[in-house]
Amino acid sequence: MTYSKIIPFIFIFIFFIQCSKNNNEKNLLQASDNWRSEVIKFPLDFATSLQYSGIEYIRFAPGWGKENAMDYFSYVFLWQIDQNPQLSTQKLESEMELYFNGLMNTAPVTESNKFKVPHQSKAFFEKVNDSVYVGKIITHDAFTTKKELNLNIIIDYKFCNKTKKHLVLFNVSPKPLEHQIWKKLNKIVINTDC
């Protein structure tokens, strides 16, 4: 086996070791058992310029990595952070572009799965009220399809008085907001006493 074949395997091995180490922490997002769970501590390896301390909790729909699935690339993630994120449309656009650029540029690759993201992610948001934002992110699925991906996203913010943490909840799917997957995403709740 050549070094060019060994290096991707080492990267994937380290990636999964890191995820499994972080997954020892209980996920605050309550979902069905068939929704895959990940827990990652800030700073996020793929988006270190996001200057928060805290934890990201993630729940992936069962069909997340299957292009033709009804729930393809649909997931929920929660930032439980110490700092007030001081959300605005401009700040969310900037942070989501950083987040998705980093995520797609660090997707695990193998020798047979080489892929360079052809352009930077672009995000657009509108403020619904003081705690809810709705937007779209144009990016690429560097994990499975290698195609352009247009994601709809709803963000809900609240401050937890009991834990003194800021909670930013992200519901994400390429499906339109009227699609039934959004009912499933909305059923995922934060399991913490605030």
mmCIF file of the C-alpha atoms, coordinates in Angstrom:
data_MODEL
# 
_entry.id   MODEL 
# 
loop_
_atom_site.group_PDB 
_atom_site.id 
_atom_site.type_symbol 
_atom_site.label_atom_id 
_atom_site.label_alt_id 
_atom_site.label_comp_id 
_atom_site.label_asym_id 
_atom_site.label_entity_id 
_atom_site.label_seq_id 
_atom_site.pdbx_PDB_ins_code 
_atom_site.Cartn_x 
_atom_site.Cartn_y 
_atom_site.Cartn_z 
_atom_site.occupancy 
_atom_site.B_iso_or_equiv 
_atom_site.pdbx_formal_charge 
_atom_site.auth_seq_id 
_atom_site.auth_comp_id 
_atom_site.auth_asym_id 
_atom_site.auth_atom_id 
_atom_site.pdbx_PDB_model_num 
ATOM 1   C CA . MET A 1 1   ? 0.000   0.000  0.000  1.00 0.00 ? 1   MET A CA 1 
ATOM 2   C CA . THR A 1 2   ? 1.450   3.388  -1.008 1.00 0.00 ? 2   THR A CA 1 
ATOM 3   C CA . TYR A 1 3   ? 1.612   6.502  1.149  1.00 0.00 ? 3   TYR A CA 1 
ATOM 4   C CA . SER A 1 4   ? -0.961  8.219  -1.085 1.00 0.00 ? 4   SER A CA 1 
ATOM 5   C CA . LYS A 1 5   ? -3.418  5.446  -0.180 1.00 0.00 ? 5   LYS A CA 1 
ATOM 6   C CA . ILE A 1 6   ? -2.511  5.339  3.520  1.00 0.00 ? 6   ILE A CA 1 
ATOM 7   C CA . ILE A 1 7   ? -2.826  9.085  4.244  1.00 0.00 ? 7   ILE A CA 1 
ATOM 8   C CA . PRO A 1 8   ? -6.599  9.338  3.526  1.00 0.00 ? 8   PRO A CA 1 
ATOM 9   C CA . PHE A 1 9   ? -7.221  6.319  5.784  1.00 0.00 ? 9   PHE A CA 1 
ATOM 10  C CA . ILE A 1 10  ? -5.235  7.959  8.586  1.00 0.00 ? 10  ILE A CA 1 
ATOM 11  C CA . PHE A 1 11  ? -7.280  11.175 8.188  1.00 0.00 ? 11  PHE A CA 1 
ATOM 12  C CA . ILE A 1 12  ? -10.579 9.279  8.299  1.00 0.00 ? 12  ILE A CA 1 
ATOM 13  C CA . PHE A 1 13  ? -9.411  7.237  11.305 1.00 0.00 ? 13  PHE A CA 1 
ATOM 14  C CA . ILE A 1 14  ? -8.443  10.408 13.226 1.00 0.00 ? 14  ILE A CA 1 
ATOM 15  C CA . PHE A 1 15  ? -11.743 12.086 12.215 1.00 0.00 ? 15  PHE A CA 1 
ATOM 16  C CA . PHE A 1 16  ? -13.808 9.193  13.607 1.00 0.00 ? 16  PHE A CA 1 
ATOM 17  C CA . ILE A 1 17  ? -11.685 8.909  16.763 1.00 0.00 ? 17  ILE A CA 1 
ATOM 18  C CA . GLN A 1 18  ? -12.295 12.631 17.407 1.00 0.00 ? 18  GLN A CA 1 
ATOM 19  C CA . CYS A 1 19  ? -16.058 12.258 16.818 1.00 0.00 ? 19  CYS A CA 1 
ATOM 20  C CA . SER A 1 20  ? -16.350 9.199  19.033 1.00 0.00 ? 20  SER A CA 1 
ATOM 21  C CA . LYS A 1 21  ? -14.406 10.943 21.803 1.00 0.00 ? 21  LYS A CA 1 
ATOM 22  C CA . ASN A 1 22  ? -16.784 13.899 21.663 1.00 0.00 ? 22  ASN A CA 1 
ATOM 23  C CA . ASN A 1 23  ? -19.834 11.629 21.437 1.00 0.00 ? 23  ASN A CA 1 
ATOM 24  C CA . ASN A 1 24  ? -19.275 10.446 25.025 1.00 0.00 ? 24  ASN A CA 1 
ATOM 25  C CA . GLU A 1 25  ? -21.093 13.618 26.063 1.00 0.00 ? 25  GLU A CA 1 
ATOM 26  C CA . LYS A 1 26  ? -24.885 13.342 26.242 1.00 0.00 ? 26  LYS A CA 1 
ATOM 27  C CA . ASN A 1 27  ? -26.638 14.960 23.287 1.00 0.00 ? 27  ASN A CA 1 
ATOM 28  C CA . LEU A 1 28  ? -29.079 17.672 24.412 1.00 0.00 ? 28  LEU A CA 1 
ATOM 29  C CA . LEU A 1 29  ? -31.104 17.254 21.213 1.00 0.00 ? 29  LEU A CA 1 
ATOM 30  C CA . GLN A 1 30  ? -33.825 14.710 21.878 1.00 0.00 ? 30  GLN A CA 1 
ATOM 31  C CA . ALA A 1 31  ? -34.656 12.666 18.763 1.00 0.00 ? 31  ALA A CA 1 
ATOM 32  C CA . SER A 1 32  ? -35.571 9.155  17.665 1.00 0.00 ? 32  SER A CA 1 
ATOM 33  C CA . ASP A 1 33  ? -32.841 6.546  18.038 1.00 0.00 ? 33  ASP A CA 1 
ATOM 34  C CA . ASN A 1 34  ? -32.450 6.299  14.247 1.00 0.00 ? 34  ASN A CA 1 
ATOM 35  C CA . TRP A 1 35  ? -31.281 9.943  14.099 1.00 0.00 ? 35  TRP A CA 1 
ATOM 36  C CA . ARG A 1 36  ? -27.473 9.772  14.265 1.00 0.00 ? 36  ARG A CA 1 
ATOM 37  C CA . SER A 1 37  ? -25.937 11.807 17.071 1.00 0.00 ? 37  SER A CA 1 
ATOM 38  C CA . GLU A 1 38  ? -22.717 13.805 17.268 1.00 0.00 ? 38  GLU A CA 1 
ATOM 39  C CA . VAL A 1 39  ? -21.347 16.118 19.943 1.00 0.00 ? 39  VAL A CA 1 
ATOM 40  C CA . ILE A 1 40  ? -18.447 18.464 19.162 1.00 0.00 ? 40  ILE A CA 1 
ATOM 41  C CA . LYS A 1 41  ? -16.711 20.966 21.441 1.00 0.00 ? 41  LYS A CA 1 
ATOM 42  C CA . PHE A 1 42  ? -15.855 24.504 20.392 1.00 0.00 ? 42  PHE A CA 1 
ATOM 43  C CA . PRO A 1 43  ? -13.617 25.616 18.832 1.00 0.00 ? 43  PRO A CA 1 
ATOM 44  C CA . LEU A 1 44  ? -14.870 23.550 15.900 1.00 0.00 ? 44  LEU A CA 1 
ATOM 45  C CA . ASP A 1 45  ? -11.951 21.940 14.040 1.00 0.00 ? 45  ASP A CA 1 
ATOM 46  C CA . PHE A 1 46  ? -13.438 22.850 10.657 1.00 0.00 ? 46  PHE A CA 1 
ATOM 47  C CA . ALA A 1 47  ? -14.405 26.437 11.622 1.00 0.00 ? 47  ALA A CA 1 
ATOM 48  C CA . THR A 1 48  ? -11.877 27.644 14.177 1.00 0.00 ? 48  THR A CA 1 
ATOM 49  C CA . SER A 1 49  ? -12.543 31.310 13.388 1.00 0.00 ? 49  SER A CA 1 
ATOM 50  C CA . LEU A 1 50  ? -15.957 31.015 15.091 1.00 0.00 ? 50  LEU A CA 1 
ATOM 51  C CA . GLN A 1 51  ? -14.878 32.486 18.418 1.00 0.00 ? 51  GLN A CA 1 
ATOM 52  C CA . TYR A 1 52  ? -17.212 30.660 20.797 1.00 0.00 ? 52  TYR A CA 1 
ATOM 53  C CA . SER A 1 53  ? -16.695 28.335 23.719 1.00 0.00 ? 53  SER A CA 1 
ATOM 54  C CA . GLY A 1 54  ? -19.262 25.646 24.321 1.00 0.00 ? 54  GLY A CA 1 
ATOM 55  C CA . ILE A 1 55  ? -20.632 22.579 22.576 1.00 0.00 ? 55  ILE A CA 1 
ATOM 56  C CA . GLU A 1 56  ? -22.330 21.785 19.270 1.00 0.00 ? 56  GLU A CA 1 
ATOM 57  C CA . TYR A 1 57  ? -24.961 19.015 19.404 1.00 0.00 ? 57  TYR A CA 1 
ATOM 58  C CA . ILE A 1 58  ? -26.061 17.443 16.104 1.00 0.00 ? 58  ILE A CA 1 
ATOM 59  C CA . ARG A 1 59  ? -28.855 15.073 15.019 1.00 0.00 ? 59  ARG A CA 1 
ATOM 60  C CA . PHE A 1 60  ? -28.840 13.723 11.457 1.00 0.00 ? 60  PHE A CA 1 
ATOM 61  C CA . ALA A 1 61  ? -32.026 12.427 9.814  1.00 0.00 ? 61  ALA A CA 1 
ATOM 62  C CA . PRO A 1 62  ? -31.815 8.720  8.862  1.00 0.00 ? 62  PRO A CA 1 
ATOM 63  C CA . GLY A 1 63  ? -31.505 9.527  5.137  1.00 0.00 ? 63  GLY A CA 1 
ATOM 64  C CA . TRP A 1 64  ? -29.005 12.376 5.583  1.00 0.00 ? 64  TRP A CA 1 
ATOM 65  C CA . GLY A 1 65  ? -26.337 10.893 3.281  1.00 0.00 ? 65  GLY A CA 1 
ATOM 66  C CA . LYS A 1 66  ? -28.696 9.399  0.670  1.00 0.00 ? 66  LYS A CA 1 
ATOM 67  C CA . GLU A 1 67  ? -29.315 11.709 -2.284 1.00 0.00 ? 67  GLU A CA 1 
ATOM 68  C CA . ASN A 1 68  ? -32.782 10.409 -3.171 1.00 0.00 ? 68  ASN A CA 1 
ATOM 69  C CA . ALA A 1 69  ? -34.055 10.093 0.403  1.00 0.00 ? 69  ALA A CA 1 
ATOM 70  C CA . MET A 1 70  ? -36.934 12.266 1.547  1.00 0.00 ? 70  MET A CA 1 
ATOM 71  C CA . ASP A 1 71  ? -34.744 13.508 4.423  1.00 0.00 ? 71  ASP A CA 1 
ATOM 72  C CA . TYR A 1 72  ? -31.482 13.873 2.469  1.00 0.00 ? 72  TYR A CA 1 
ATOM 73  C CA . PHE A 1 73  ? -29.086 16.364 4.117  1.00 0.00 ? 73  PHE A CA 1 
ATOM 74  C CA . SER A 1 74  ? -31.720 17.217 6.724  1.00 0.00 ? 74  SER A CA 1 
ATOM 75  C CA . TYR A 1 75  ? -30.445 17.716 10.236 1.00 0.00 ? 75  TYR A CA 1 
ATOM 76  C CA . VAL A 1 76  ? -30.599 19.802 13.384 1.00 0.00 ? 76  VAL A CA 1 
ATOM 77  C CA . PHE A 1 77  ? -27.699 21.293 15.277 1.00 0.00 ? 77  PHE A CA 1 
ATOM 78  C CA . LEU A 1 78  ? -27.545 23.271 18.482 1.00 0.00 ? 78  LEU A CA 1 
ATOM 79  C CA . TRP A 1 79  ? -24.868 25.636 19.694 1.00 0.00 ? 79  TRP A CA 1 
ATOM 80  C CA . GLN A 1 80  ? -24.802 25.777 23.484 1.00 0.00 ? 80  GLN A CA 1 
ATOM 81  C CA . ILE A 1 81  ? -22.314 28.586 23.969 1.00 0.00 ? 81  ILE A CA 1 
ATOM 82  C CA . ASP A 1 82  ? -21.001 30.852 26.715 1.00 0.00 ? 82  ASP A CA 1 
ATOM 83  C CA . GLN A 1 83  ? -20.909 34.045 24.655 1.00 0.00 ? 83  GLN A CA 1 
ATOM 84  C CA . ASN A 1 84  ? -23.904 36.043 23.506 1.00 0.00 ? 84  ASN A CA 1 
ATOM 85  C CA . PRO A 1 85  ? -23.857 35.493 19.721 1.00 0.00 ? 85  PRO A CA 1 
ATOM 86  C CA . GLN A 1 86  ? -25.502 38.915 19.153 1.00 0.00 ? 86  GLN A CA 1 
ATOM 87  C CA . LEU A 1 87  ? -27.311 37.596 16.118 1.00 0.00 ? 87  LEU A CA 1 
ATOM 88  C CA . SER A 1 88  ? -28.063 39.732 13.095 1.00 0.00 ? 88  SER A CA 1 
ATOM 89  C CA . THR A 1 89  ? -28.663 38.879 9.456  1.00 0.00 ? 89  THR A CA 1 
ATOM 90  C CA . GLN A 1 90  ? -25.146 40.032 8.536  1.00 0.00 ? 90  GLN A CA 1 
ATOM 91  C CA . LYS A 1 91  ? -23.485 38.082 11.352 1.00 0.00 ? 91  LYS A CA 1 
ATOM 92  C CA . LEU A 1 92  ? -25.413 34.898 10.547 1.00 0.00 ? 92  LEU A CA 1 
ATOM 93  C CA . GLU A 1 93  ? -24.529 35.176 6.870  1.00 0.00 ? 93  GLU A CA 1 
ATOM 94  C CA . SER A 1 94  ? -20.845 35.573 7.693  1.00 0.00 ? 94  SER A CA 1 
ATOM 95  C CA . GLU A 1 95  ? -20.757 32.789 10.318 1.00 0.00 ? 95  GLU A CA 1 
ATOM 96  C CA . MET A 1 96  ? -22.747 30.296 8.233  1.00 0.00 ? 96  MET A CA 1 
ATOM 97  C CA . GLU A 1 97  ? -20.466 30.913 5.246  1.00 0.00 ? 97  GLU A CA 1 
ATOM 98  C CA . LEU A 1 98  ? -17.430 30.240 7.463  1.00 0.00 ? 98  LEU A CA 1 
ATOM 99  C CA . TYR A 1 99  ? -19.132 27.178 8.947  1.00 0.00 ? 99  TYR A CA 1 
ATOM 100 C CA . PHE A 1 100 ? -20.142 25.560 5.652  1.00 0.00 ? 100 PHE A CA 1 
ATOM 101 C CA . ASN A 1 101 ? -16.919 26.468 3.827  1.00 0.00 ? 101 ASN A CA 1 
ATOM 102 C CA . GLY A 1 102 ? -14.971 24.775 6.592  1.00 0.00 ? 102 GLY A CA 1 
ATOM 103 C CA . LEU A 1 103 ? -17.314 21.802 6.779  1.00 0.00 ? 103 LEU A CA 1 
ATOM 104 C CA . MET A 1 104 ? -17.276 21.088 3.053  1.00 0.00 ? 104 MET A CA 1 
ATOM 105 C CA . ASN A 1 105 ? -13.535 21.606 2.714  1.00 0.00 ? 105 ASN A CA 1 
ATOM 106 C CA . THR A 1 106 ? -12.772 19.079 5.466  1.00 0.00 ? 106 THR A CA 1 
ATOM 107 C CA . ALA A 1 107 ? -15.192 16.353 4.380  1.00 0.00 ? 107 ALA A CA 1 
ATOM 108 C CA . PRO A 1 108 ? -13.396 12.980 4.572  1.00 0.00 ? 108 PRO A CA 1 
ATOM 109 C CA . VAL A 1 109 ? -11.919 11.965 1.233  1.00 0.00 ? 109 VAL A CA 1 
ATOM 110 C CA . THR A 1 110 ? -10.283 8.852  -0.105 1.00 0.00 ? 110 THR A CA 1 
ATOM 111 C CA . GLU A 1 111 ? -8.153  8.223  -3.181 1.00 0.00 ? 111 GLU A CA 1 
ATOM 112 C CA . SER A 1 112 ? -11.295 7.342  -5.152 1.00 0.00 ? 112 SER A CA 1 
ATOM 113 C CA . ASN A 1 113 ? -13.275 10.240 -3.699 1.00 0.00 ? 113 ASN A CA 1 
ATOM 114 C CA . LYS A 1 114 ? -11.179 13.310 -4.555 1.00 0.00 ? 114 LYS A CA 1 
ATOM 115 C CA . PHE A 1 115 ? -13.226 16.484 -4.608 1.00 0.00 ? 115 PHE A CA 1 
ATOM 116 C CA . LYS A 1 116 ? -12.409 20.172 -4.482 1.00 0.00 ? 116 LYS A CA 1 
ATOM 117 C CA . VAL A 1 117 ? -15.297 22.471 -3.608 1.00 0.00 ? 117 VAL A CA 1 
ATOM 118 C CA . PRO A 1 118 ? -15.733 24.621 -6.753 1.00 0.00 ? 118 PRO A CA 1 
ATOM 119 C CA . HIS A 1 119 ? -16.893 27.800 -4.999 1.00 0.00 ? 119 HIS A CA 1 
ATOM 120 C CA . GLN A 1 120 ? -17.366 29.323 -1.564 1.00 0.00 ? 120 GLN A CA 1 
ATOM 121 C CA . SER A 1 121 ? -20.639 28.937 0.316  1.00 0.00 ? 121 SER A CA 1 
ATOM 122 C CA . LYS A 1 122 ? -23.046 31.869 0.244  1.00 0.00 ? 122 LYS A CA 1 
ATOM 123 C CA . ALA A 1 123 ? -25.682 32.553 2.922  1.00 0.00 ? 123 ALA A CA 1 
ATOM 124 C CA . PHE A 1 124 ? -28.731 34.839 2.974  1.00 0.00 ? 124 PHE A CA 1 
ATOM 125 C CA . PHE A 1 125 ? -30.894 35.525 6.043  1.00 0.00 ? 125 PHE A CA 1 
ATOM 126 C CA . GLU A 1 126 ? -33.989 37.469 7.030  1.00 0.00 ? 126 GLU A CA 1 
ATOM 127 C CA . LYS A 1 127 ? -34.991 38.348 10.575 1.00 0.00 ? 127 LYS A CA 1 
ATOM 128 C CA . VAL A 1 128 ? -38.457 37.100 11.562 1.00 0.00 ? 128 VAL A CA 1 
ATOM 129 C CA . ASN A 1 129 ? -38.357 38.461 15.134 1.00 0.00 ? 129 ASN A CA 1 
ATOM 130 C CA . ASP A 1 130 ? -35.794 38.988 17.907 1.00 0.00 ? 130 ASP A CA 1 
ATOM 131 C CA . SER A 1 131 ? -35.068 35.264 18.198 1.00 0.00 ? 131 SER A CA 1 
ATOM 132 C CA . VAL A 1 132 ? -35.922 33.681 14.806 1.00 0.00 ? 132 VAL A CA 1 
ATOM 133 C CA . TYR A 1 133 ? -34.126 33.964 11.464 1.00 0.00 ? 133 TYR A CA 1 
ATOM 134 C CA . VAL A 1 134 ? -34.895 32.228 8.166  1.00 0.00 ? 134 VAL A CA 1 
ATOM 135 C CA . GLY A 1 135 ? -32.375 31.804 5.401  1.00 0.00 ? 135 GLY A CA 1 
ATOM 136 C CA . LYS A 1 136 ? -30.739 29.890 2.611  1.00 0.00 ? 136 LYS A CA 1 
ATOM 137 C CA . ILE A 1 137 ? -27.208 28.588 2.171  1.00 0.00 ? 137 ILE A CA 1 
ATOM 138 C CA . ILE A 1 138 ? -25.777 27.792 -1.256 1.00 0.00 ? 138 ILE A CA 1 
ATOM 139 C CA . THR A 1 139 ? -22.943 25.300 -0.816 1.00 0.00 ? 139 THR A CA 1 
ATOM 140 C CA . HIS A 1 140 ? -21.786 21.877 -2.072 1.00 0.00 ? 140 HIS A CA 1 
ATOM 141 C CA . ASP A 1 141 ? -22.326 18.390 -0.690 1.00 0.00 ? 141 ASP A CA 1 
ATOM 142 C CA . ALA A 1 142 ? -18.683 17.361 -0.400 1.00 0.00 ? 142 ALA A CA 1 
ATOM 143 C CA . PHE A 1 143 ? -19.690 14.257 1.602  1.00 0.00 ? 143 PHE A CA 1 
ATOM 144 C CA . THR A 1 144 ? -21.804 12.285 -0.873 1.00 0.00 ? 144 THR A CA 1 
ATOM 145 C CA . THR A 1 145 ? -23.107 13.789 -4.137 1.00 0.00 ? 145 THR A CA 1 
ATOM 146 C CA . LYS A 1 146 ? -20.360 16.376 -4.874 1.00 0.00 ? 146 LYS A CA 1 
ATOM 147 C CA . LYS A 1 147 ? -23.146 18.562 -6.299 1.00 0.00 ? 147 LYS A CA 1 
ATOM 148 C CA . GLU A 1 148 ? -24.298 22.077 -5.499 1.00 0.00 ? 148 GLU A CA 1 
ATOM 149 C CA . LEU A 1 149 ? -26.601 22.084 -2.505 1.00 0.00 ? 149 LEU A CA 1 
ATOM 150 C CA . ASN A 1 150 ? -29.191 24.727 -1.618 1.00 0.00 ? 150 ASN A CA 1 
ATOM 151 C CA . LEU A 1 151 ? -30.102 24.459 2.046  1.00 0.00 ? 151 LEU A CA 1 
ATOM 152 C CA . ASN A 1 152 ? -33.028 26.123 3.762  1.00 0.00 ? 152 ASN A CA 1 
ATOM 153 C CA . ILE A 1 153 ? -32.373 26.973 7.387  1.00 0.00 ? 153 ILE A CA 1 
ATOM 154 C CA . ILE A 1 154 ? -34.392 28.200 10.345 1.00 0.00 ? 154 ILE A CA 1 
ATOM 155 C CA . ILE A 1 155 ? -32.510 29.534 13.365 1.00 0.00 ? 155 ILE A CA 1 
ATOM 156 C CA . ASP A 1 156 ? -34.048 29.979 16.804 1.00 0.00 ? 156 ASP A CA 1 
ATOM 157 C CA . TYR A 1 157 ? -32.169 31.665 19.662 1.00 0.00 ? 157 TYR A CA 1 
ATOM 158 C CA . LYS A 1 158 ? -32.828 31.754 23.390 1.00 0.00 ? 158 LYS A CA 1 
ATOM 159 C CA . PHE A 1 159 ? -30.906 32.355 26.601 1.00 0.00 ? 159 PHE A CA 1 
ATOM 160 C CA . CYS A 1 160 ? -31.079 29.682 29.288 1.00 0.00 ? 160 CYS A CA 1 
ATOM 161 C CA . ASN A 1 161 ? -31.284 31.493 32.650 1.00 0.00 ? 161 ASN A CA 1 
ATOM 162 C CA . LYS A 1 162 ? -30.624 28.349 34.660 1.00 0.00 ? 162 LYS A CA 1 
ATOM 163 C CA . THR A 1 163 ? -27.390 27.323 32.912 1.00 0.00 ? 163 THR A CA 1 
ATOM 164 C CA . LYS A 1 164 ? -26.421 30.858 31.804 1.00 0.00 ? 164 LYS A CA 1 
ATOM 165 C CA . LYS A 1 165 ? -25.827 29.499 28.290 1.00 0.00 ? 165 LYS A CA 1 
ATOM 166 C CA . HIS A 1 166 ? -26.890 30.859 24.926 1.00 0.00 ? 166 HIS A CA 1 
ATOM 167 C CA . LEU A 1 167 ? -28.785 28.314 22.799 1.00 0.00 ? 167 LEU A CA 1 
ATOM 168 C CA . VAL A 1 168 ? -28.820 28.695 19.017 1.00 0.00 ? 168 VAL A CA 1 
ATOM 169 C CA . LEU A 1 169 ? -30.873 25.998 17.272 1.00 0.00 ? 169 LEU A CA 1 
ATOM 170 C CA . PHE A 1 170 ? -30.434 25.375 13.532 1.00 0.00 ? 170 PHE A CA 1 
ATOM 171 C CA . ASN A 1 171 ? -32.935 23.318 11.473 1.00 0.00 ? 171 ASN A CA 1 
ATOM 172 C CA . VAL A 1 172 ? -31.494 22.532 8.038  1.00 0.00 ? 172 VAL A CA 1 
ATOM 173 C CA . SER A 1 173 ? -32.848 20.849 4.891  1.00 0.00 ? 173 SER A CA 1 
ATOM 174 C CA . PRO A 1 174 ? -32.697 21.282 1.123  1.00 0.00 ? 174 PRO A CA 1 
ATOM 175 C CA . LYS A 1 175 ? -36.459 20.660 1.040  1.00 0.00 ? 175 LYS A CA 1 
ATOM 176 C CA . PRO A 1 176 ? -38.858 23.628 0.849  1.00 0.00 ? 176 PRO A CA 1 
ATOM 177 C CA . LEU A 1 177 ? -40.310 24.829 4.145  1.00 0.00 ? 177 LEU A CA 1 
ATOM 178 C CA . GLU A 1 178 ? -43.717 23.295 3.292  1.00 0.00 ? 178 GLU A CA 1 
ATOM 179 C CA . HIS A 1 179 ? -42.205 19.790 2.997  1.00 0.00 ? 179 HIS A CA 1 
ATOM 180 C CA . GLN A 1 180 ? -43.080 17.203 5.646  1.00 0.00 ? 180 GLN A CA 1 
ATOM 181 C CA . ILE A 1 181 ? -39.440 16.871 6.761  1.00 0.00 ? 181 ILE A CA 1 
ATOM 182 C CA . TRP A 1 182 ? -39.789 20.209 8.574  1.00 0.00 ? 182 TRP A CA 1 
ATOM 183 C CA . LYS A 1 183 ? -42.412 18.708 10.878 1.00 0.00 ? 183 LYS A CA 1 
ATOM 184 C CA . LYS A 1 184 ? -39.863 16.045 11.828 1.00 0.00 ? 184 LYS A CA 1 
ATOM 185 C CA . LEU A 1 185 ? -37.117 18.616 12.322 1.00 0.00 ? 185 LEU A CA 1 
ATOM 186 C CA . ASN A 1 186 ? -39.410 20.681 14.539 1.00 0.00 ? 186 ASN A CA 1 
ATOM 187 C CA . LYS A 1 187 ? -40.083 17.657 16.752 1.00 0.00 ? 187 LYS A CA 1 
ATOM 188 C CA . ILE A 1 188 ? -36.445 17.567 17.834 1.00 0.00 ? 188 ILE A CA 1 
ATOM 189 C CA . VAL A 1 189 ? -36.312 19.404 21.128 1.00 0.00 ? 189 VAL A CA 1 
ATOM 190 C CA . ILE A 1 190 ? -33.606 20.661 23.442 1.00 0.00 ? 190 ILE A CA 1 
ATOM 191 C CA . ASN A 1 191 ? -33.521 18.462 26.512 1.00 0.00 ? 191 ASN A CA 1 
ATOM 192 C CA . THR A 1 192 ? -32.367 20.947 29.130 1.00 0.00 ? 192 THR A CA 1 
ATOM 193 C CA . ASP A 1 193 ? -34.034 22.714 32.014 1.00 0.00 ? 193 ASP A CA 1 
ATOM 194 C CA . CYS A 1 194 ? -34.015 26.464 31.430 1.00 0.00 ? 194 CYS A CA 1 
# 
